[in-house]
């Protein structure tokens, strides 16, 4: 998977929001160490997490499975714009058969499906991919054919989320109990954050 941070809110917006409550603007340093300390104290230590909602992040996420997307969609306080299967399945229709199982076909299939550590599951995904391709070749409409898409089928999306909701996402999905793919996604999203923002989230990452 690939993660790109498209945009993010400057820290001084969050510190300004916090200082609005006490009208203490003169104590700010435009997102510097004083403001970071204030954000950590009020937003994290004092649990006034609503102040963190002034910070927003937009990511471009590529190469995750539809299974991972379904888990991601459970995080309600976020906006998702997802690659349309209606308009993009034609890329699969133009491919040759993915069978039999061989190294070249596996490499071609990686463009379309996420492989796991289980060979039997991977083979089932390959058969499902080939079945989907055959449906498309017979000119069945994409709207119907997409019902045969395997959960391993790759997709991509633009994802926007505020810092408070992102804390919740990282806390839940960085756990070893989470689906392995969304755990990888959570850790990579944290790594993609600007270094000066990571203090907001580092404490919520799970070691479990």
C-alpha positions as CSV (number, residue, x, y, z in Angstrom):
1,X,0.0,0.0,0.0
2,X,1.0,3.6,-0.5
3,X,0.1,6.6,1.6
4,X,0.5,10.2,0.7
5,X,-0.4,13.1,3.0
6,X,-2.1,15.6,0.7
7,X,-2.8,18.4,3.2
8,X,-2.9,19.1,6.9
9,X,-3.9,22.0,9.2
10,X,-1.1,24.0,10.8
11,X,-0.7,23.6,14.6
12,X,-1.3,27.3,15.2
13,X,-4.9,26.9,14.2
14,X,-5.5,24.4,17.0
15,X,-3.6,26.5,19.6
16,X,-5.5,29.6,18.5
17,X,-8.8,27.7,19.1
18,X,-7.6,26.7,22.5
19,X,-6.4,30.2,23.4
20,X,-9.8,31.6,22.2
21,X,-11.3,30.2,25.4
22,X,-9.0,32.3,27.6
23,X,-8.2,35.1,25.2
24,X,-4.5,34.3,25.7
25,X,-3.3,34.9,22.2
26,X,-0.3,37.0,23.2
27,X,1.2,33.8,24.8
28,X,1.3,31.9,21.6
29,X,4.3,31.3,19.4
30,X,2.7,30.5,16.0
31,X,2.7,26.7,16.4
32,X,6.1,26.6,18.2
33,X,7.0,24.8,21.4
34,X,4.7,26.8,23.6
35,X,1.7,26.1,21.4
36,X,2.6,22.4,21.1
37,X,2.9,22.2,24.9
38,X,-0.6,23.8,25.2
39,X,-2.1,21.4,22.6
40,X,-0.7,18.4,24.4
41,X,-1.8,19.7,27.8
42,X,-5.3,20.7,26.9
43,X,-6.1,18.2,24.1
44,X,-4.3,15.1,25.5
45,X,-3.6,15.4,29.2
46,X,-6.7,17.3,30.2
47,X,-8.8,15.3,27.7
48,X,-10.5,18.4,26.1
49,X,-10.2,16.4,22.8
50,X,-12.8,18.5,21.0
51,X,-10.1,21.1,20.6
52,X,-8.2,18.6,18.4
53,X,-11.0,18.7,15.9
54,X,-9.6,21.9,14.5
55,X,-6.7,19.8,13.0
56,X,-7.6,18.0,9.8
57,X,-5.6,15.7,7.6
58,X,-6.2,14.4,4.0
59,X,-4.5,11.3,2.8
60,X,-4.3,9.5,-0.6
61,X,-4.4,5.8,0.1
62,X,-3.6,3.3,-2.6
63,X,-3.4,-0.5,-2.8
64,X,-5.6,-1.6,0.1
65,X,-8.2,-4.4,-0.2
66,X,-12.0,-3.9,-0.2
67,X,-11.9,-5.8,3.1
68,X,-9.6,-3.2,4.6
69,X,-11.8,-0.4,3.1
70,X,-14.8,-1.9,4.8
71,X,-13.1,-1.7,8.2
72,X,-11.9,1.8,7.5
73,X,-15.5,2.9,6.7
74,X,-16.5,2.0,10.3
75,X,-14.7,5.1,11.5
76,X,-17.6,7.5,11.0
77,X,-16.1,10.9,11.7
78,X,-14.1,10.9,8.4
79,X,-14.8,11.5,4.7
80,X,-14.0,8.9,2.0
81,X,-13.9,9.3,-1.7
82,X,-13.3,5.9,-3.2
83,X,-12.2,4.6,-6.6
84,X,-15.4,3.7,-8.5
85,X,-15.7,0.1,-9.6
86,X,-18.4,1.1,-12.1
87,X,-15.9,3.2,-14.1
88,X,-12.6,1.4,-13.5
89,X,-13.3,-2.3,-13.9
90,X,-12.4,-1.9,-17.6
91,X,-8.7,-2.1,-16.6
92,X,-9.3,-5.8,-15.6
93,X,-11.3,-6.5,-18.7
94,X,-8.2,-5.8,-20.9
95,X,-6.1,-8.4,-19.1
96,X,-5.3,-11.9,-20.3
97,X,-6.1,-14.9,-18.1
98,X,-4.5,-15.1,-14.7
99,X,-4.4,-18.9,-14.8
100,X,-2.5,-21.2,-14.5
101,X,-0.6,-20.3,-11.3
102,X,2.8,-19.1,-12.2
103,X,5.2,-16.4,-11.2
104,X,4.3,-14.1,-14.1
105,X,0.6,-14.4,-13.5
106,X,1.0,-13.8,-9.8
107,X,2.9,-10.6,-10.5
108,X,0.2,-9.4,-12.9
109,X,-2.5,-10.3,-10.3
110,X,-0.7,-8.2,-7.7
111,X,-1.9,-5.1,-9.6
112,X,-5.5,-6.1,-8.7
113,X,-5.6,-8.1,-5.5
114,X,-3.9,-8.0,-2.0
115,X,-2.2,-11.3,-1.2
116,X,-2.0,-12.7,2.3
117,X,0.4,-15.0,4.1
118,X,-1.9,-18.0,3.3
119,X,-1.4,-19.8,0.0
120,X,-4.9,-21.3,-0.1
121,X,-6.5,-17.9,0.4
122,X,-4.3,-16.5,-2.3
123,X,-5.2,-19.2,-4.8
124,X,-8.9,-18.6,-4.0
125,X,-8.4,-14.9,-4.7
126,X,-6.8,-15.7,-8.0
127,X,-9.7,-17.9,-9.1
128,X,-12.1,-15.2,-8.0
129,X,-10.1,-12.6,-10.0
130,X,-10.2,-14.8,-13.1
131,X,-13.9,-15.4,-12.7
132,X,-14.5,-11.6,-12.5
133,X,-12.3,-11.1,-15.6
134,X,-14.4,-13.7,-17.6
135,X,-17.6,-11.9,-16.6
136,X,-16.3,-8.6,-17.9
137,X,-15.2,-10.2,-21.2
138,X,-18.7,-11.3,-21.8
139,X,-19.8,-7.7,-21.6
140,X,-21.8,-8.0,-18.4
141,X,-22.2,-4.5,-17.1
142,X,-19.8,-3.3,-14.4
143,X,-22.7,-2.7,-12.1
144,X,-23.5,-6.4,-12.1
145,X,-20.0,-7.8,-12.4
146,X,-18.8,-5.9,-9.3
147,X,-21.0,-8.3,-7.2
148,X,-18.4,-10.9,-8.0
149,X,-15.4,-8.9,-6.8
150,X,-13.4,-10.6,-4.2
151,X,-12.7,-8.9,-0.9
152,X,-9.0,-9.0,-1.8
153,X,-9.6,-6.7,-4.8
154,X,-7.5,-3.5,-4.5
155,X,-8.9,-0.1,-4.3
156,X,-7.8,3.5,-3.4
157,X,-9.3,6.5,-1.8
158,X,-8.9,10.0,-0.6
159,X,-9.5,10.1,3.2
160,X,-10.0,13.2,5.3
161,X,-10.1,13.0,9.1
162,X,-9.7,15.3,12.1
163,X,-7.1,14.7,14.8
164,X,-9.6,13.6,17.5
165,X,-11.0,10.9,15.2
166,X,-7.5,10.0,14.0
167,X,-6.5,9.3,17.6
168,X,-9.4,6.9,17.9
169,X,-8.5,5.2,14.6
170,X,-4.8,4.8,15.6
171,X,-5.6,3.6,19.1
172,X,-7.9,0.8,17.8
173,X,-6.2,-0.1,14.6
174,X,-2.6,-0.2,15.7
175,X,-3.4,-3.1,18.0
176,X,-2.1,-6.5,17.1
177,X,-5.7,-7.7,17.5
178,X,-6.7,-5.6,14.5
179,X,-6.9,-7.0,10.9
180,X,-3.2,-7.2,9.8
181,X,-3.8,-5.0,6.8
182,X,-5.5,-2.1,8.6
183,X,-2.8,-2.3,11.3
184,X,-0.2,-1.8,8.6
185,X,-2.3,1.1,7.3
186,X,-2.6,2.7,10.7
187,X,1.2,2.5,11.4
188,X,2.0,3.9,7.9
189,X,-0.5,6.7,8.4
190,X,1.2,7.7,11.6
191,X,4.6,7.6,9.9
192,X,3.2,9.8,7.1
193,X,2.1,12.5,9.6
194,X,4.3,15.6,9.9
195,X,6.9,15.0,12.6
196,X,5.8,18.1,14.4
197,X,2.3,16.6,14.7
198,X,3.2,13.1,15.8
199,X,3.3,14.1,19.6
200,X,-0.5,14.3,19.4
201,X,-0.8,10.7,18.5
202,X,2.2,8.8,19.8
203,X,0.7,8.0,23.2
204,X,-2.4,6.3,21.6
205,X,-0.4,3.8,19.5
206,X,-1.1,0.3,20.9
207,X,1.7,-2.1,22.0
208,X,-0.8,-4.9,22.3
